[in-house]
């Protein structure tokens, strides 16, 4: 018998934020079997930025996303040195 994969729980704290005219999609989620939250920000070019660290609460994750974008500035955030863009093929 095959085991079911756990469901992904999306936080109610997910949102789209626009800074200096650039939209960012803040996605916060966890597996239903886990307690820690994963943070992913997708910029206007469709590039995904996923935090290595997980968060105890979805509120902490949202705060980290907003602080990172604001402190680095939208363009610097999008052009971070650790960004690997996905192929658009």
FENWOHU-V368565 format. One record per helix or strand of 3 or more residues. SS is the DSSP state (a for helix, b for strand). FROM is the first residue (numbers start at 1). TO is the last residue. If there is no record, write none. Layout:
ss | from | to
SS | FROM | TO
SS | FROM | TO
//
This chain:
ss | from | to
b | 8 | 10
b | 15 | 19
b | 22 | 31
b | 37 | 42
b | 48 | 50
a | 58 | 72
a | 74 | 78
//
